[in-house]
Amino acid sequence: MNFKELQDEVSELINFNSLQADQDFSATQIKNAINRAYAREYRKARQEGIRRYFSTTTDLTWKTDDVTFLLPDTLKGAQICKVTDVTSTDPGTAVIFDERGFLGDVFWKNRVTLQWGQTGPNEDKTLRFEFMPEPEKMLNDDDVPELVPSDHHELIFYSAAIDLRTRADEMAPPSWMSEREELRMDLYKDMSRGRPHSDIVSIRTSYPDSADFIY
């Protein structure tokens, strides 16, 4: 569903009619509720599902002799899963983090700044950051909540409708609450399978050798 279709579904649930003057909610409130619901349900699913359904990557260059590296805005608030050095090989080698840089490659100088030892890298380094993206706010009618699979977009409009009722200090119908929980569980179950499904979900070390996998 796109943003317009989600708005139509929420409007139908809460009996919204833009042509009537006396409405409990405005069109703007409905749009905001959908964006809140999208972000909320994505973050909940992210806690329940496996990483490969949600993570994305970006390649950044750490310049020669630069001791520190300031994260771009897209990474400052994101959950970073792994950093890999892909300067000369792809896939590359894991960048090892250490509390103060004595044993590993880099350490956190502060929450948004990395430090590479005391002298910085001896060449330009291309680092691949794997991270959990944050949902972008939908503004246009054809925008799509891409971080939630299309099969589960129904969850977003139920969640938004319940949110609106709650903010209006009204009790959402129990059937809505029950439907939302069923839809959440369906999403969590899908996100807990392998991707592809034949790929078995397993426990492994952070940077395993081929013999390190535990099934």
SVG drawing of the C-alpha trace seen along z (x, -y; Angstrom):
<svg xmlns="http://www.w3.org/2000/svg" viewBox="-21 -22 72 50">
<polyline fill="none" stroke="black" stroke-width="0.4" points="0.0,0.0 1.1,-3.5 0.5,-6.5 -2.8,-7.5 -4.2,-3.9 -3.2,-3.8 -4.9,-7.1 -8.1,-5.7 -8.0,-2.6 -7.6,-4.6 -10.3,-7.0 -12.7,-4.1 -11.9,-2.6 -12.5,-5.8 -15.4,-6.9 -13.6,-10.0 -15.2,-12.1 -13.3,-15.2 -16.5,-16.7 -18.1,-16.9 -17.2,-19.9 -17.4,-18.2 -14.7,-15.6 -12.9,-14.1 -9.6,-14.0 -8.1,-16.1 -6.4,-14.8 -3.1,-15.9 -3.6,-14.0 -4.4,-10.8 -1.1,-11.3 0.9,-11.8 -0.7,-8.7 0.2,-6.6 3.9,-7.7 4.0,-7.1 2.5,-3.6 4.9,-2.8 7.9,-3.7 6.5,-2.0 5.7,1.3 9.0,1.4 11.0,0.9 9.0,3.6 9.5,6.0 13.2,5.2 13.5,6.5 11.7,9.7 13.1,10.6 16.5,11.6 19.0,8.9 19.1,9.7 15.5,8.6 16.2,5.1 19.9,4.2 21.4,2.1 24.9,0.9 26.8,-2.2 30.4,-2.6 32.4,-5.5 36.0,-6.6 38.3,-7.2 41.1,-9.4 44.8,-8.7 46.2,-10.0 42.8,-11.3 42.7,-10.2 39.0,-10.6 36.0,-10.0 32.6,-11.8 29.6,-9.7 27.2,-11.1 23.7,-12.0 22.3,-8.7 24.4,-6.7 24.4,-9.0 21.2,-7.6 21.2,-4.2 22.0,-0.8 25.3,0.2 25.6,4.0 29.1,4.4 31.9,2.4 34.0,4.1 37.2,2.9 36.5,3.4 39.5,1.2 41.1,4.0 38.7,7.0 35.0,7.5 33.8,9.0 36.5,7.5 37.8,8.0 36.0,7.1 37.1,3.9 37.8,4.8 36.5,2.4 38.3,2.0 37.4,-0.1 40.3,-2.4 42.0,-1.2 44.9,0.7 43.9,4.2 41.6,3.4 41.6,1.1 39.3,-1.6 37.3,-2.8 34.5,-5.2 35.8,-8.6 32.3,-9.7 28.8,-8.5 29.2,-10.0 33.0,-9.9 35.3,-7.0 39.1,-7.1 41.8,-5.1 44.6,-4.6 46.8,-7.6 47.8,-8.3 44.9,-7.2 45.1,-4.7 48.2,-4.7 46.1,-4.8 42.5,-5.7 40.2,-3.1 36.9,-2.2 34.7,-1.0 31.3,0.7 28.9,-0.1 26.0,2.4 23.2,0.8 19.5,0.7 17.9,-2.2 15.3,-4.4 12.0,-4.8 11.6,-7.9 8.5,-10.0 6.0,-9.6 4.8,-12.9 3.5,-12.2 0.6,-10.0 2.7,-7.5 5.3,-7.1 5.5,-3.5 6.5,-2.2 9.3,-0.2 10.7,1.2 7.6,3.1 6.8,5.8 3.8,5.1 2.1,8.3 1.9,6.7 0.8,3.1 -2.6,3.8 -0.8,3.7 0.1,0.1 -3.4,-1.2 -4.8,0.7 -2.0,-0.6 -2.6,-4.1 -6.4,-3.9 -5.8,-2.7 -3.3,-5.5 -5.8,-8.1 -8.5,-6.8 -6.1,-6.6 -4.9,-10.2 -8.6,-11.3 -8.9,-9.7 -11.3,-7.1 -11.1,-3.3 -10.4,-1.6 -12.7,1.3 -11.4,4.6 -11.6,6.2 -9.1,3.6 -6.7,4.4 -7.1,8.1 -6.6,7.7 -3.4,5.6 -1.9,8.3 -2.7,11.0 -1.1,8.9 1.9,8.2 2.5,11.9 2.2,12.7 4.8,10.1 7.1,11.4 6.8,15.0 7.7,14.0 10.7,11.9 12.0,14.8 12.4,17.1 15.6,17.4 16.1,15.3 15.8,17.3 13.7,19.6 16.1,22.5 18.9,20.6 18.8,22.0 18.8,19.5 21.8,20.3 24.0,19.0 27.5,18.1 30.5,16.0 30.7,12.4 33.6,13.0 33.5,16.8 35.8,19.1 34.0,21.7 34.3,24.2 32.8,21.9 29.1,22.3 26.8,23.8 23.5,25.3"/>
</svg>
